[in-house]
């Protein structure tokens, strides 16, 4: 069992405020939480956002819905996530981005089983990527995270939380979960208005069952655009 940390902020340039946009009767953030709760591996969910005024709506939403929330640096995401893990005294955690409203719980469980059985610093499915974008799973060991000197991070590594691990992969024990289907060119991520409109059509067709769609079902839908 592990804790999921949802990394979220509202100042996205391509689709501002996307985490609180509505898909049917639920916000994007709520849809992510619903899917995470379907995982057998997740026992706790924490939202990690910034302490800037632009993200007050996220904090308000979390408090209203009794969701654990941590506020930290807006752009130094590495530091924010690190402080989140230490605040809640985590030993390891699942990192999920707020652009993944269709994250697959069974995929999370597969990665978690591998993490538990092995002696890894990171278990992921994006190094290299073979699963669709928006289905990224990253489970990280906190003691390894705490050993990284933040002074050595580049600006990109400060903003993109796991980039340091992959840029310095020889220093870490990283296991990558590969898909035999090689679907890395499919994007289920919520990056722009086009993605959002597709998600709304998907939700309209499947109504409240959108969060019951499996990864294989979603792949068929995205490949054939059958909505």
N, C-alpha and C positions, 0 to 999 in steps of 0.2 A: 504494500500500500504506500502511496505517496501523496504529496501535495502538488496541486496544479497552480502555477502562477500565470495569470493572464496579464500580459504586457499591453497596456493601452494608453493612448492619449488622443485628444480630439483635434489636434492641429494638422491633420493630414492635408497635404497640398492638393492631392488629386481628388480626394473625397472627404472634405472637412466634416468632422462630427460623426464619422461612419459608425462608430461603436454604439451610438444611441439612435441610429436610424431604425425604423420599424420594418420588419418582415412579417407580414400578417399582423398578429397582435403582440408580437414580442420584438424587443430591440435585438440588434445583432449580438450585443454582449449577452443578453439572456439566452439566445440560441446557442451560443458557445457553452454557457454554463449547463444548459439542458443536456447537451451532448457529452460534456465531461462527466456529468453525473451518471451517465449510462456506462461509463467505464468501471470495471471491477477493481481497478487499481487506484482510483482516486478516492481519498478519504476527506480531503479538505481543499477548498478553492479560495485563492487570494487574488484580488485585483491589485496590480502594481501600476500606479499612475503618477503623474507629476504633481508638484505642490504649487503649480501656477494657476492663476485665476481661470485660465481657459479650460482647465480640467476639473473645476469645482462641480460641474454637472455629473461627472463620473463619481466623485466622492458622495454627492447627494444621493445619487441612484443606489450606490452600494449600501449606504446607511439606511435608506428607506427600505431596501430589500434584505437587510441583515446579512450582507456579504462582507467578508473581511477585506479591508482595503489598506494599502500602504501608499504614502505620498513621498516622492523623492525628486531627484533631478529630472528636468524635462529632457535634456539632450544627452546627459551622461547616463545612458540606460544601463551600462554595465554596473555602475555604482548603485543605481536604484535597485536593480534586481539583487545585487549582493546584499544590500542593506535589508531588503525584504526577507531574504533567507535567514539572516542573522537575527532580525527582529522576532521571527517566529520559530527560531531555533531548529531549523530544518537540517537534515543530514543529506538529503537529496531531493530533487523536485523535477516536475515536468514544466517546461517553459512553453507557453502557447501565445501566439500573437493574436491580436484582436481582429485580424483580417482573415480569420479561419472559422467562419460560422458553420462550416460543414465538416469539421474535424471528426475523424472516425474513431469511436471509442475502442473498437477491437484492435485497431492499429496501435493505439496507446498501450493496450494490454500486452500485445506482442513485444513491444519494445521494453516494457516493464519486466516481463519474464526474462528477457535476455539480460537486462541490467542486474536483476537479482541473482541470476545464476553465474554471472561473470564478475570479474574484478575490473570494472570499467570506470573511467572518469566521465565519459559521455557515451550515451547510446542515442543514436539518431537514425533518420532515414533520408537525410539530405547530403550525405558526404560519401559518394556522389548521389545526386537526386535521381530516383527512378519512380517515385510516387508523384502524383499531381501537386502542383503548388497549392497551398491552402490545406495540405495534409501533412505539414511538417511536424514531426515529433522530436523533441530534444529532452532527454533526461540527464541531469547534471549532478555530479557529486559535489556537495558544498565545501568539503575540506579541500578539494582540488581548486575550487573557485577562490577560496580565501588565500591560497598561496600565490595567486597572480598579483604582481605589483602593478597597480593602476598607473603608476608613473611611466610605465613602459608601453602603454596602450596608445595607438594612433587615434586620431579623431574618428575614423571609421569604426575602429574596434570599440571605442567608447559608446558610439551610437548603436552599433549592431552587435548585440550582446554576445553571441557565440562566435563571432568572426575570429577572435584571438585564438580560440581552440583550433579552428580549422586552418588558420594561417601558420600555426605552430603544431601541427598534428603529430609530429615525431616526438614531441614532449609528453603527449598524453595517450592514454589507452582509450581509443575511440572505436566503438563498434557501429557499423552501418548496416541497417536492415534494407536489403534490396528486394525489389519487386521483379518477378520474372516477366511481368507484362510491359514494363518500360513505358510508363505513362507520364513522364516528366514534362511533356509538352502541353499537357492539359492544365489549365489554371482554374482552380476552384476558389482562389483567393479573392477577397473583396478589396480591389485596388482603385476602382474608378466607377463612374456612373453606369457604364455599360454592364459591368459585373453586377452592380446592385439591381439594375432592371431585370437581368436574367434571373437573379435570386428571387425577385418579387414574382416573376412569372412561374418559377418553380414552386414557390410557396402557394401561389394561387391554385395551381393544378393539384398539388398534394395536400393542400389545406394544413391542418395541424399535424399531419404525418410527416412533414419534411424532415424532422429529426429522427425518424425511424428508417430513413433511406440508408442502405448500406453503401460502403465505398464502391463495390462492384455495380450497384444500381446507379450510383452517381456518375461513375465513369461512362456507362452506356448512355446516360442522359446527356452528358457533356460532349461525348463523341458524336452523337447523332442529332443533338439539339432537339430532342423529342419532347418539346413542351409547347 
